[in-house]
C-alpha cells in the first residue's frame, strides 16, 4: 500500500528529503506522494521515514493503492535495481 499526504500538510519540507525512492514532491498546494514510487520504505527501512518525521501526522496509508509487503518489495527491486 502506498502512502498519502492529506490536506492537513503544512508544507514543512521535512518529508521530501527523507524519501529514499524520491516519491515525494511538491504539489500544487501540498506535498504529494507518487504511488508508483512509494514502497513505504520497504527495502530501505523498517518504517516509512516520512511518517516518522511528519510533525502533523498527515501521512496515512492510501486506501486506493493497497499492496502487500511482497508487492512492495518487488516494486523496491524495480525502482532500485
VMD Tcl script that builds the backbone (N, CA, C; Angstrom):
set m [mol new atoms 243]
animate dup $m
set s [atomselect $m all]
$s set {name element resname resid chain x y z} {
  {N N UNK 1 A 0.847 -1.176 0.000}
  {CA C UNK 1 A 0.000 0.000 0.000}
  {C C UNK 1 A 0.890 1.236 0.000}
  {N N UNK 2 A 0.563 2.127 -0.827}
  {CA C UNK 2 A 1.276 3.403 -0.875}
  {C C UNK 2 A 0.788 4.293 0.262}
  {N N UNK 3 A 1.529 5.327 0.508}
  {CA C UNK 3 A 1.122 6.321 1.499}
  {C C UNK 3 A 0.506 7.516 0.784}
  {N N UNK 4 A -0.150 8.363 1.539}
  {CA C UNK 4 A -0.887 9.502 1.008}
  {C C UNK 4 A -0.701 10.681 1.942}
  {N N UNK 5 A -0.451 11.842 1.391}
  {CA C UNK 5 A -0.355 13.056 2.210}
  {C C UNK 5 A -1.699 13.766 2.148}
  {N N UNK 6 A -2.280 14.012 3.308}
  {CA C UNK 6 A -3.604 14.634 3.364}
  {C C UNK 6 A -3.493 16.156 3.369}
  {N N UNK 7 A -4.635 16.810 3.293}
  {CA C UNK 7 A -4.640 18.271 3.236}
  {C C UNK 7 A -4.301 18.930 4.570}
  {N N UNK 8 A -4.016 18.122 5.595}
  {CA C UNK 8 A -3.508 18.675 6.847}
  {C C UNK 8 A -2.030 19.056 6.728}
  {N N UNK 9 A -1.394 18.704 5.608}
  {CA C UNK 9 A 0.015 19.003 5.365}
  {C C UNK 9 A 0.258 20.508 5.520}
  {N N UNK 10 A 1.346 20.845 6.235}
  {CA C UNK 10 A 1.688 22.257 6.461}
  {C C UNK 10 A 2.896 22.696 5.625}
  {N N UNK 11 A 3.294 21.862 4.665}
  {CA C UNK 11 A 4.429 22.180 3.784}
  {C C UNK 11 A 5.696 22.516 4.560}
  {N N UNK 12 A 5.982 21.712 5.543}
  {CA C UNK 12 A 7.151 21.980 6.392}
  {C C UNK 12 A 8.458 21.508 5.758}
  {N N UNK 13 A 8.381 20.770 4.670}
  {CA C UNK 13 A 9.559 20.330 3.904}
  {C C UNK 13 A 10.386 19.235 4.557}
  {N N UNK 14 A 9.924 18.585 5.613}
  {CA C UNK 14 A 10.760 17.568 6.239}
  {C C UNK 14 A 10.603 16.184 5.611}
  {N N UNK 15 A 9.488 15.903 4.973}
  {CA C UNK 15 A 9.254 14.565 4.431}
  {C C UNK 15 A 10.005 14.302 3.124}
  {N N UNK 16 A 10.045 15.277 2.254}
  {CA C UNK 16 A 10.621 15.070 0.920}
  {C C UNK 16 A 12.048 14.522 0.947}
  {N N UNK 17 A 12.966 15.111 1.698}
  {CA C UNK 17 A 14.334 14.582 1.680}
  {C C UNK 17 A 14.489 13.224 2.355}
  {N N UNK 18 A 13.501 12.813 3.142}
  {CA C UNK 18 A 13.582 11.523 3.835}
  {C C UNK 18 A 13.206 10.343 2.947}
  {N N UNK 19 A 12.535 10.592 1.827}
  {CA C UNK 19 A 12.051 9.502 0.969}
  {C C UNK 19 A 13.202 8.916 0.139}
  {N N UNK 20 A 13.551 7.646 0.373}
  {CA C UNK 20 A 14.661 7.048 -0.355}
  {C C UNK 20 A 14.362 6.756 -1.823}
  {N N UNK 21 A 13.090 6.777 -2.198}
  {CA C UNK 21 A 12.706 6.487 -3.582}
  {C C UNK 21 A 12.367 7.740 -4.384}
  {N N UNK 22 A 12.416 8.902 -3.768}
  {CA C UNK 22 A 12.057 10.128 -4.471}
  {C C UNK 22 A 10.587 10.198 -4.823}
  {N N UNK 23 A 9.746 9.564 -4.009}
  {CA C UNK 23 A 8.309 9.517 -4.293}
  {C C UNK 23 A 7.566 10.774 -3.867}
  {N N UNK 24 A 8.182 11.607 -3.042}
  {CA C UNK 24 A 7.514 12.800 -2.520}
  {C C UNK 24 A 7.990 14.031 -3.275}
  {N N UNK 25 A 7.016 14.838 -3.706}
  {CA C UNK 25 A 7.348 16.084 -4.398}
  {C C UNK 25 A 6.324 17.147 -4.030}
  {N N UNK 26 A 6.668 18.390 -4.307}
  {CA C UNK 26 A 5.751 19.498 -4.024}
  {C C UNK 26 A 4.640 19.491 -5.058}
  {N N UNK 27 A 3.405 19.435 -4.595}
  {CA C UNK 27 A 2.250 19.508 -5.484}
  {C C UNK 27 A 1.807 20.943 -5.635}
  {N N UNK 28 A 0.612 21.145 -6.150}
  {CA C UNK 28 A 0.087 22.498 -6.339}
  {C C UNK 28 A -0.053 23.246 -5.015}
  {N N UNK 29 A -0.551 22.550 -3.990}
  {CA C UNK 29 A -0.771 23.205 -2.705}
  {C C UNK 29 A -0.022 22.541 -1.558}
  {N N UNK 30 A 0.101 21.221 -1.609}
  {CA C UNK 30 A 0.777 20.461 -0.553}
  {C C UNK 30 A 1.699 19.447 -1.205}
  {N N UNK 31 A 2.508 18.794 -0.396}
  {CA C UNK 31 A 3.348 17.719 -0.914}
  {C C UNK 31 A 2.472 16.544 -1.328}
  {N N UNK 32 A 2.942 15.790 -2.312}
  {CA C UNK 32 A 2.216 14.627 -2.803}
  {C C UNK 32 A 3.169 13.437 -2.876}
  {N N UNK 33 A 2.598 12.241 -2.853}
  {CA C UNK 33 A 3.373 11.010 -2.954}
  {C C UNK 33 A 2.971 10.288 -4.223}
  {N N UNK 34 A 3.957 9.947 -5.054}
  {CA C UNK 34 A 3.719 9.171 -6.270}
  {C C UNK 34 A 3.568 7.708 -5.864}
  {N N UNK 35 A 2.370 7.135 -6.023}
  {CA C UNK 35 A 2.169 5.748 -5.597}
  {C C UNK 35 A 3.001 4.749 -6.394}
  {N N UNK 36 A 3.472 5.145 -7.562}
  {CA C UNK 36 A 4.315 4.258 -8.362}
  {C C UNK 36 A 5.739 4.162 -7.812}
  {N N UNK 37 A 6.119 5.107 -6.971}
  {CA C UNK 37 A 7.454 5.112 -6.379}
  {C C UNK 37 A 7.458 4.804 -4.885}
  {N N UNK 38 A 6.319 4.905 -4.251}
  {CA C UNK 38 A 6.248 4.685 -2.803}
  {C C UNK 38 A 6.241 3.190 -2.485}
  {N N UNK 39 A 7.197 2.788 -1.650}
  {CA C UNK 39 A 7.254 1.410 -1.166}
  {C C UNK 39 A 7.068 1.347 0.342}
  {N N UNK 40 A 6.603 2.441 0.939}
  {CA C UNK 40 A 6.508 2.551 2.401}
  {C C UNK 40 A 7.868 2.273 3.042}
  {N N UNK 41 A 8.920 2.576 2.304}
  {CA C UNK 41 A 10.311 2.381 2.721}
  {C C UNK 41 A 10.704 0.904 2.830}
  {N N UNK 42 A 9.848 -0.012 2.369}
  {CA C UNK 42 A 10.206 -1.426 2.326}
  {C C UNK 42 A 11.466 -1.561 1.478}
  {N N UNK 43 A 12.424 -2.299 1.980}
  {CA C UNK 43 A 13.697 -2.461 1.294}
  {C C UNK 43 A 14.754 -1.487 1.770}
  {N N UNK 44 A 14.323 -0.407 2.385}
  {CA C UNK 44 A 15.243 0.610 2.904}
  {C C UNK 44 A 15.237 0.650 4.425}
  {N N UNK 45 A 14.038 0.764 5.001}
  {CA C UNK 45 A 13.879 0.935 6.441}
  {C C UNK 45 A 12.733 0.066 6.955}
  {N N UNK 46 A 12.645 -0.076 8.259}
  {CA C UNK 46 A 11.573 -0.857 8.869}
  {C C UNK 46 A 10.249 -0.106 8.915}
  {N N UNK 47 A 10.315 1.232 8.909}
  {CA C UNK 47 A 9.106 2.052 8.962}
  {C C UNK 47 A 9.211 3.166 7.925}
  {N N UNK 48 A 8.077 3.663 7.436}
  {CA C UNK 48 A 8.105 4.778 6.490}
  {C C UNK 48 A 8.736 6.013 7.126}
  {N N UNK 49 A 9.779 6.511 6.527}
  {CA C UNK 49 A 10.524 7.620 7.102}
  {C C UNK 49 A 9.745 8.926 7.073}
  {N N UNK 50 A 8.917 9.127 6.064}
  {CA C UNK 50 A 8.121 10.360 6.019}
  {C C UNK 50 A 7.149 10.416 7.186}
  {N N UNK 51 A 6.575 9.279 7.534}
  {CA C UNK 51 A 5.650 9.214 8.671}
  {C C UNK 51 A 6.406 9.506 9.967}
  {N N UNK 52 A 7.619 8.995 10.066}
  {CA C UNK 52 A 8.431 9.201 11.276}
  {C C UNK 52 A 8.735 10.679 11.531}
  {N N UNK 53 A 8.956 11.456 10.464}
  {CA C UNK 53 A 9.366 12.853 10.655}
  {C C UNK 53 A 8.213 13.853 10.567}
  {N N UNK 54 A 7.053 13.433 10.110}
  {CA C UNK 54 A 5.924 14.360 9.924}
  {C C UNK 54 A 5.437 14.900 11.270}
  {N N UNK 55 A 5.472 16.222 11.446}
  {CA C UNK 55 A 5.056 16.800 12.730}
  {C C UNK 55 A 3.542 16.896 12.920}
  {N N UNK 56 A 2.762 16.708 11.851}
  {CA C UNK 56 A 1.309 16.852 11.984}
  {C C UNK 56 A 0.550 15.561 11.703}
  {N N UNK 57 A 1.264 14.459 11.535}
  {CA C UNK 57 A 0.629 13.152 11.359}
  {C C UNK 57 A -0.389 13.162 10.214}
  {N N UNK 58 A 0.067 13.592 9.027}
  {CA C UNK 58 A -0.847 13.708 7.883}
  {C C UNK 58 A -0.506 12.732 6.752}
  {N N UNK 59 A 0.170 11.611 7.078}
  {CA C UNK 59 A 0.581 10.669 6.036}
  {C C UNK 59 A 0.063 9.265 6.374}
  {N N UNK 60 A -1.206 9.002 6.075}
  {CA C UNK 60 A -1.772 7.671 6.322}
  {C C UNK 60 A -1.545 6.753 5.113}
  {N N UNK 61 A -1.964 5.504 5.271}
  {CA C UNK 61 A -1.970 4.585 4.140}
  {C C UNK 61 A -3.011 5.046 3.132}
  {N N UNK 62 A -2.711 4.858 1.861}
  {CA C UNK 62 A -3.626 5.248 0.785}
  {C C UNK 62 A -4.545 4.067 0.477}
  {N N UNK 63 A -5.823 4.166 0.820}
  {CA C UNK 63 A -6.731 3.035 0.591}
  {C C UNK 63 A -6.933 2.708 -0.890}
  {N N UNK 64 A -6.582 3.630 -1.772}
  {CA C UNK 64 A -6.731 3.395 -3.211}
  {C C UNK 64 A -5.527 2.708 -3.835}
  {N N UNK 65 A -4.464 2.515 -3.059}
  {CA C UNK 65 A -3.250 1.877 -3.564}
  {C C UNK 65 A -2.763 0.829 -2.575}
  {N N UNK 66 A -3.536 -0.240 -2.445}
  {CA C UNK 66 A -3.203 -1.292 -1.494}
  {C C UNK 66 A -2.234 -2.292 -2.121}
  {N N UNK 67 A -1.151 -2.584 -1.382}
  {CA C UNK 67 A -0.167 -3.552 -1.821}
  {C C UNK 67 A 0.321 -4.355 -0.619}
  {N N UNK 68 A 0.667 -5.602 -0.862}
  {CA C UNK 68 A 1.217 -6.432 0.195}
  {C C UNK 68 A 2.692 -6.105 0.384}
  {N N UNK 69 A 3.272 -6.612 1.458}
  {CA C UNK 69 A 4.699 -6.430 1.697}
  {C C UNK 69 A 5.504 -7.007 0.530}
  {N N UNK 70 A 5.099 -8.165 0.038}
  {CA C UNK 70 A 5.805 -8.785 -1.095}
  {C C UNK 70 A 5.720 -7.927 -2.354}
  {N N UNK 71 A 4.552 -7.337 -2.612}
  {CA C UNK 71 A 4.400 -6.452 -3.771}
  {C C UNK 71 A 5.268 -5.201 -3.627}
  {N N UNK 72 A 5.339 -4.672 -2.405}
  {CA C UNK 72 A 6.184 -3.507 -2.160}
  {C C UNK 72 A 7.656 -3.854 -2.355}
  {N N UNK 73 A 8.068 -5.058 -1.983}
  {CA C UNK 73 A 9.447 -5.484 -2.170}
  {C C UNK 73 A 9.760 -5.633 -3.662}
  {N N UNK 74 A 8.829 -6.139 -4.431}
  {CA C UNK 74 A 9.012 -6.247 -5.884}
  {C C UNK 74 A 9.165 -4.851 -6.486}
  {N N UNK 75 A 8.326 -3.918 -6.051}
  {CA C UNK 75 A 8.424 -2.536 -6.524}
  {C C UNK 75 A 9.779 -1.926 -6.150}
  {N N UNK 76 A 10.225 -2.184 -4.916}
  {CA C UNK 76 A 11.532 -1.709 -4.455}
  {C C UNK 76 A 12.629 -2.191 -5.399}
  {N N UNK 77 A 12.605 -3.471 -5.758}
  {CA C UNK 77 A 13.645 -4.017 -6.646}
  {C C UNK 77 A 13.561 -3.407 -8.045}
  {N N UNK 78 A 12.376 -3.135 -8.540}
  {CA C UNK 78 A 12.218 -2.495 -9.851}
  {C C UNK 78 A 12.783 -1.078 -9.835}
  {N N UNK 79 A 12.537 -0.364 -8.760}
  {CA C UNK 79 A 12.999 1.030 -8.648}
  {C C UNK 79 A 14.501 1.095 -8.437}
  {N N UNK 80 A 15.021 0.216 -7.606}
  {CA C UNK 80 A 16.422 0.312 -7.177}
  {C C UNK 80 A 17.366 -0.701 -7.817}
  {N N UNK 81 A 16.839 -1.511 -8.684}
  {CA C UNK 81 A 17.696 -2.446 -9.397}
  {C C UNK 81 A 18.102 -3.673 -8.683}
}
mol reanalyze $m
mol bondsrecalc $m
mol representation Tube
mol addrep $m
